[in-house]
Amino acid sequence: MVPCIVVCHFQLPVPTEAQFIDIARRSAPMFRQLGERGLISKDYVRGEGGAGGVYVWESRAAAEAWFTEAKLAEYTQIFGARPTLTWYDAHLTVDNKAGQVRINGQPVAGS
C-alpha cells in the first residue's frame, strides 16, 4: 500500500505562535484517534502564507475517507476559509527516526 501525504493549507492571517499552539493542542486528541483510520502522523504548520497541516496516511483511500466534501465544508465554517489540498503519493520514505528506508510503505532490507 502506498502512503499518501496531504498538505492542507488555509490562506488566512497567520496566528501568533501561542494562538496556533492553542488551536493545535485542542484538536490533537481527535487526530490521535484517527490512527485507527489510517492516519500515521499530522504536523501542524504555519508560515507567511497561512497555516494548515501535513498529514501522512497509510493510503490514499484512508485520506479520501477523511477529506470528504463534508469535512472541507466543516473546515470552511470553522476557519472562515476553504482549505486547499495538495495530494502526494509517498513511494519512497527515508525515516531517520525509525532507521528505515521504505518503498510503498514496506521497509527495505539493509537500509
C-alpha positions as a printed NumPy array, in Angstrom:
array([[  0.   ,   0.   ,   0.   ],
       [  1.38 ,   3.402,  -0.983],
       [  1.28 ,   6.012,   1.795],
       [ -0.401,   9.298,   0.933],
       [  0.666,  12.772,   2.059],
       [ -1.898,  15.569,   2.046],
       [ -0.924,  19.191,   2.597],
       [ -3.961,  21.101,   3.84 ],
       [ -3.443,  24.871,   3.581],
       [ -5.623,  27.715,   4.813],
       [ -4.806,  31.129,   3.375],
       [ -5.591,  33.154,   6.469],
       [ -3.914,  35.796,   8.588],
       [ -1.072,  33.989,  10.334],
       [ -1.863,  33.329,  14.002],
       [  0.724,  34.02 ,  16.646],
       [  2.727,  31.03 ,  17.798],
       [  0.76 ,  30.903,  21.059],
       [ -2.597,  31.084,  19.242],
       [ -1.501,  28.413,  16.811],
       [ -0.298,  26.028,  19.512],
       [ -3.55 ,  26.53 ,  21.423],
       [ -5.643,  25.659,  18.353],
       [ -3.444,  22.655,  17.584],
       [ -3.472,  21.304,  21.144],
       [ -7.267,  21.414,  21.258],
       [ -7.608,  19.349,  18.074],
       [ -4.676,  16.958,  18.638],
       [ -6.687,  14.336,  20.603],
       [ -9.077,  13.932,  17.663],
       [ -6.178,  13.292,  15.293],
       [ -4.643,  10.776,  17.723],
       [ -7.867,   8.772,  17.378],
       [ -7.565,   8.816,  13.583],
       [ -4.67 ,   6.379,  13.862],
       [ -7.348,   3.694,  13.819],
       [ -8.496,   5.049,  10.448],
       [ -5.087,   5.182,   8.798],
       [ -3.544,   8.484,   9.903],
       [  0.169,   7.91 ,  10.529],
       [  1.029,  11.478,  11.532],
       [ -0.034,  15.083,  11.303],
       [  2.233,  18.116,  11.549],
       [  0.577,  21.435,  12.277],
       [  2.323,  24.098,  10.183],
       [  2.217,  27.883,   9.968],
       [  4.133,  30.341,   7.84 ],
       [  3.9  ,  33.557,   5.874],
       [  1.112,  32.256,   3.632],
       [ -1.187,  30.956,   6.342],
       [ -1.474,  27.75 ,   8.32 ],
       [ -2.561,  24.165,   7.973],
       [ -1.426,  20.599,   8.349],
       [  0.734,  17.985,   6.7  ],
       [ -0.972,  14.614,   7.015],
       [  0.642,  11.239,   6.335],
       [ -1.909,   8.49 ,   5.705],
       [ -1.472,   4.745,   5.221],
       [ -3.184,   5.037,   1.834],
       [ -4.944,   7.436,  -0.491],
       [ -8.234,   5.694,   0.343],
       [ -7.763,   6.487,   4.047],
       [ -7.01 ,  10.137,   3.226],
       [-10.012,  10.399,   0.907],
       [-12.242,   8.938,   3.627],
       [-11.249,  11.872,   5.87 ],
       [-11.097,  14.732,   3.376],
       [-14.692,  14.495,   2.166],
       [-16.686,  17.427,   0.852],
       [-18.493,  17.485,   4.215],
       [-15.156,  17.744,   6.068],
       [-13.989,  20.579,   3.803],
       [-17.282,  22.41 ,   4.421],
       [-16.796,  21.905,   8.175],
       [-13.252,  23.304,   7.99 ],
       [-14.516,  26.248,   5.936],
       [-17.101,  27.059,   8.602],
       [-14.643,  26.676,  11.495],
       [-11.772,  28.67 ,   9.974],
       [-13.645,  31.042,   7.659],
       [-11.73 ,  29.878,   4.575],
       [-11.864,  26.769,   2.427],
       [ -8.607,  24.812,   2.577],
       [ -6.543,  23.93 ,  -0.454],
       [ -5.46 ,  20.278,  -0.542],
       [ -2.339,  19.04 ,  -2.315],
       [ -2.053,  15.262,  -2.674],
       [  1.162,  13.231,  -2.956],
       [  1.884,   9.505,  -3.152],
       [  4.912,   8.68 ,  -0.981],
       [  6.625,   5.908,  -2.905],
       [  9.947,   6.13 ,  -1.036],
       [ 10.396,   7.307,   2.548],
       [ 13.608,   7.898,   4.458],
       [ 12.697,   7.633,   8.151],
       [ 15.767,   8.506,  10.196],
       [ 13.905,   8.218,  13.48 ],
       [ 12.962,   4.597,  12.753],
       [ 16.265,   3.96 ,  10.969],
       [ 14.485,   2.8  ,   7.816],
       [ 14.02 ,   3.349,   4.147],
       [ 10.577,   2.256,   2.944],
       [  9.28 ,   1.665,  -0.556],
       [  5.499,   1.898,  -0.831],
       [  5.298,   1.634,   2.957],
       [  7.456,  -1.505,   3.228],
       [ 10.933,  -1.476,   4.846],
       [ 13.845,  -2.102,   2.507],
       [ 16.242,  -4.75 ,   3.806],
       [ 19.682,  -3.454,   4.738],
       [ 18.679,   0.21 ,   4.637]])
